[in-house]
Amino acid sequence: MASIKCRCGAVSVAFACEKPIHQLECCCVDCYSKNVWAYKKASAPLPSGVTGVHGEGKPLDLRYWPNKLAVTGKEKLAFNRLRDDAASISMVTTCCSTLLCVDHPFYQTNAVLTFPEFCPYIGAGELPEISTRAFIKDWPVEKYAELPPKPGFYLTADGPAFEPPGPETEAACAPTFTAFANPHISADAPGETFQELLAAAGGSVESLGLPEGANSNQLKAKAALDCGPPGSLATEAS
C-alpha cells in the first residue's frame, strides 16, 4: 500500500490502496496558501518548481485517496483551516508542521486530498497522468495562457463552468463531480477515517486567520458585484 511520512519521520499515514482514486491540477489560491504556510511554519525550503507566489510556475498536483488512513504517531496530529469560513480542514503534524491531507464537504467523507509535490508518496509507483484542471479562474489570465492547454473548470453560483466551452471539456471534467459520490473501499478496511482521527484528537480545528489570496476568482467576483449591477457576476464556491 502507498503511504506518506512527515518531514521528520515521526508520523506516517498508510493508504488503503496503491494508487490515488482521482487527480487534478489545481489553480486555486487556497491549496497554494495552505501548503506554503506549512513549509514556512517549519522553515523548510519549498519543493522544486514552487515559487511561494501563487500564479507563478505551475498549478499544484492534487491526488485523492480513500478515506481510511492507518496512522502511526497519532498523538502528533493537529487540525486547522485557513480562515474561520474556510470549508476545508487540514491534518498537520505538531512535530514538523507537515500538511498530510485535507478533508472538504465535497468529498462526502469518501476521500481525502493530498499534495505529492509537498509530501511525496512511498510505494505508489508511477502516478496516473493528470488530464484536467480545477478553479482555473484563480490563475492570472496572462499566466494561464502560458500553461499547456488542458480541459478546465471553475465554479459559479449557477454551477460549474468549463473552458474551453463545449461537451468535450464537460465530459473530461465530469469525473471530478462523481469521484466522491461513493466509498472506494469496504467499511472494514484497516485504518480510521479523517473524521475519526479529528474526533480522537479532541475535535478542535484551529483557524489560521490567513487572508484569501489576491488572485481568488471569488474575491474578484465579489468586487465586481460591488461595482456593477446585481447579478453581473457569480462568485466561485469556496
C-alpha positions as CSV (number, residue, x, y, z in Angstrom):
1,M,0.0,0.0,0.0
2,A,1.1,3.6,-0.6
3,S,2.0,5.9,2.3
4,I,3.4,9.2,3.3
5,K,5.6,10.5,6.1
6,C,6.0,13.8,7.7
7,R,9.3,15.7,7.2
8,C,10.9,14.5,10.4
9,G,9.6,10.9,10.1
10,A,7.6,10.8,13.4
11,V,4.2,10.4,11.7
12,S,3.3,8.1,8.8
13,V,0.0,7.6,7.0
14,A,-0.7,4.4,5.1
15,F,-3.5,4.5,2.5
16,A,-5.8,1.5,1.7
17,C,-4.6,1.1,-1.9
18,E,-1.6,1.7,-4.1
19,K,-2.9,4.4,-6.4
20,P,-5.0,7.5,-5.9
21,I,-8.7,7.4,-6.9
22,H,-8.7,10.7,-8.6
23,Q,-6.3,13.5,-9.6
24,L,-6.4,17.2,-10.7
25,E,-4.2,20.1,-11.4
26,C,-5.4,22.9,-9.1
27,C,-5.2,26.6,-9.7
28,C,-6.9,27.7,-6.5
29,V,-5.4,30.2,-4.1
30,D,-6.3,28.1,-1.0
31,C,-4.4,24.9,-2.0
32,Y,-1.4,27.0,-2.6
33,S,-1.7,29.0,0.7
34,K,-2.1,26.0,3.0
35,N,1.0,24.3,1.6
36,V,3.2,27.4,1.6
37,W,2.0,28.1,5.2
38,A,3.1,24.6,6.3
39,Y,6.5,24.9,4.8
40,K,7.1,28.4,6.1
41,K,5.9,27.3,9.6
42,A,8.6,24.6,9.5
43,S,11.2,26.9,7.9
44,A,11.6,24.3,5.2
45,P,12.7,25.0,1.7
46,L,9.9,24.9,-0.8
47,P,9.8,22.0,-3.3
48,S,11.5,22.5,-6.6
49,G,9.3,24.4,-9.0
50,V,7.2,26.0,-6.3
51,T,8.0,29.7,-6.0
52,G,5.9,30.6,-3.0
53,V,3.9,33.1,-5.1
54,H,0.5,32.0,-6.4
55,G,0.2,32.3,-10.1
56,E,3.8,31.7,-10.9
57,G,5.3,28.4,-12.0
58,K,2.6,25.7,-12.5
59,P,-0.7,24.7,-10.8
60,L,-0.4,22.2,-7.9
61,D,-0.7,18.4,-8.2
62,L,-3.7,17.1,-6.3
63,R,-4.3,13.4,-5.6
64,Y,-7.2,11.9,-3.7
65,W,-7.3,8.7,-1.7
66,P,-10.0,6.6,0.0
67,N,-10.8,7.9,3.5
68,K,-9.3,5.1,5.5
69,L,-5.9,6.1,7.0
70,A,-3.6,3.9,9.1
71,V,-1.7,6.4,11.1
72,T,1.4,6.0,13.3
73,G,2.2,8.9,15.6
74,K,-1.4,9.9,16.0
75,E,-0.5,11.9,19.2
76,K,1.3,14.4,16.9
77,L,-1.8,15.2,14.8
78,A,-3.4,18.6,14.8
79,F,-6.1,20.2,12.5
80,N,-6.6,23.6,11.1
81,R,-8.3,25.7,8.5
82,L,-7.1,28.8,6.6
83,R,-9.8,31.1,8.0
84,D,-13.0,31.0,10.0
85,D,-15.2,30.5,7.0
86,A,-12.9,28.1,5.1
87,A,-14.7,24.8,4.2
88,S,-11.6,22.5,4.1
89,I,-9.8,21.2,7.1
90,S,-6.1,20.2,7.0
91,M,-4.5,17.4,9.0
92,V,-1.0,18.6,10.0
93,T,1.7,17.4,12.4
94,T,2.8,19.2,15.5
95,C,6.4,17.8,15.2
96,C,7.4,19.4,11.9
97,S,4.2,21.2,10.5
98,T,3.8,18.8,7.6
99,L,0.4,19.0,5.9
100,L,-0.6,15.4,5.5
101,C,-4.1,15.5,4.0
102,V,-7.3,17.6,3.7
103,D,-11.0,17.0,4.1
104,H,-13.7,19.0,2.4
105,P,-17.5,18.6,2.5
106,F,-17.4,18.0,-1.3
107,Y,-15.7,14.7,-0.7
108,Q,-18.7,13.4,1.2
109,T,-16.4,11.6,3.7
110,N,-15.3,9.2,1.0
111,A,-11.9,10.6,0.2
112,V,-9.0,12.8,1.4
113,L,-6.8,15.2,-0.6
114,T,-3.0,15.0,-0.6
115,F,-0.2,17.0,-2.3
116,P,2.6,14.8,-3.5
117,E,4.8,17.7,-4.5
118,F,4.9,18.7,-0.8
119,C,4.6,15.3,0.8
120,P,5.8,12.6,-1.5
121,Y,4.4,9.1,-1.7
122,I,6.1,5.9,-0.7
123,G,5.2,2.8,-2.7
124,A,2.8,4.5,-5.1
125,G,5.0,3.9,-8.2
126,E,4.3,6.0,-11.3
127,L,1.2,8.2,-10.8
128,P,-1.6,8.5,-13.3
129,E,-1.4,11.4,-15.7
130,I,-3.4,14.5,-14.8
131,S,-5.7,15.5,-17.6
132,T,-7.9,18.3,-16.2
133,R,-7.6,21.5,-14.2
134,A,-9.7,22.9,-11.4
135,F,-10.5,26.5,-10.3
136,I,-8.8,27.9,-13.4
137,K,-10.1,31.4,-12.9
138,D,-7.8,31.8,-9.8
139,W,-4.8,31.7,-12.0
140,P,-3.8,35.0,-13.6
141,V,-5.1,35.2,-17.2
142,E,-1.8,36.0,-18.8
143,K,0.0,33.2,-16.8
144,Y,-2.7,30.7,-17.6
145,A,-2.3,31.3,-21.3
146,E,1.3,30.2,-20.9
147,L,0.3,26.8,-19.5
148,P,0.0,23.7,-21.7
149,P,-3.7,23.5,-22.7
150,K,-6.0,21.2,-20.7
151,P,-9.7,21.0,-20.1
152,G,-10.6,23.0,-17.0
153,F,-13.4,24.2,-14.9
154,Y,-14.3,26.8,-12.3
155,L,-17.3,27.2,-10.1
156,T,-20.0,29.8,-10.3
157,A,-23.2,30.4,-8.3
158,D,-25.0,28.5,-11.0
159,G,-22.7,25.5,-11.0
160,P,-19.5,24.6,-12.9
161,A,-18.3,26.4,-16.0
162,F,-15.9,25.0,-18.4
163,E,-13.0,26.2,-20.6
164,P,-12.8,25.7,-23.4
165,P,-16.6,25.6,-23.5
166,G,-18.3,22.5,-25.0
167,P,-19.3,19.0,-24.4
168,E,-15.8,17.5,-24.8
169,T,-14.5,19.6,-21.9
170,E,-17.6,18.9,-19.8
171,A,-17.1,15.1,-20.4
172,A,-13.4,15.4,-19.5
173,C,-14.1,17.2,-16.2
174,A,-17.2,15.1,-15.3
175,P,-15.3,12.5,-13.2
176,T,-14.4,15.2,-10.7
177,F,-18.1,15.7,-9.9
178,T,-18.8,11.9,-9.4
179,A,-15.5,10.6,-8.0
180,F,-16.5,11.1,-4.4
181,A,-20.1,10.0,-4.5
182,N,-19.5,6.5,-3.1
183,P,-16.9,4.8,-0.9
184,H,-13.9,3.3,-2.7
185,I,-13.1,0.7,-0.2
186,S,-15.1,-1.6,2.2
187,A,-16.1,-0.2,5.5
188,D,-14.0,-2.7,7.4
189,A,-10.7,-1.7,5.6
190,P,-7.9,-1.1,8.1
191,G,-7.4,2.4,9.5
192,E,-9.5,5.3,10.6
193,T,-11.4,8.0,8.7
194,F,-10.2,11.6,8.7
195,Q,-13.3,12.4,10.8
196,E,-12.5,9.7,13.4
197,L,-8.9,11.0,13.7
198,L,-10.2,14.5,14.2
199,A,-12.6,13.4,16.9
200,A,-9.8,11.3,18.6
201,A,-7.6,14.5,18.7
202,G,-10.3,16.3,20.6
203,G,-12.3,17.8,17.6
204,S,-10.5,21.1,17.8
205,V,-9.8,22.9,14.4
206,E,-7.5,25.9,14.6
207,S,-8.3,28.9,12.4
208,L,-5.1,30.3,11.0
209,G,-6.6,33.6,10.1
210,L,-4.9,33.8,6.7
211,P,-6.5,36.2,4.1
212,E,-7.9,34.8,0.9
213,G,-5.3,35.1,-1.9
214,A,-5.5,38.2,-4.1
215,N,-5.8,36.1,-7.2
216,S,-9.1,34.5,-5.9
217,N,-11.8,34.5,-8.5
218,Q,-14.3,34.6,-5.6
219,L,-12.8,37.9,-4.4
220,K,-12.7,39.3,-7.9
221,A,-16.3,38.4,-8.5
222,K,-17.4,39.9,-5.2
223,A,-15.6,43.1,-6.1
224,A,-17.2,43.2,-9.5
225,L,-20.6,42.7,-7.9
226,D,-20.0,45.6,-5.5
227,C,-19.2,47.8,-8.5
228,G,-21.7,46.6,-11.0
229,P,-25.4,45.8,-11.3
230,P,-26.9,43.0,-9.3
231,G,-26.2,39.6,-10.8
232,S,-23.4,40.9,-13.1
233,L,-21.1,38.2,-12.0
234,A,-21.4,35.0,-10.0
235,T,-19.0,34.0,-7.3
236,E,-16.9,30.9,-7.1
237,A,-17.8,28.5,-4.4
238,S,-15.1,28.2,-1.7
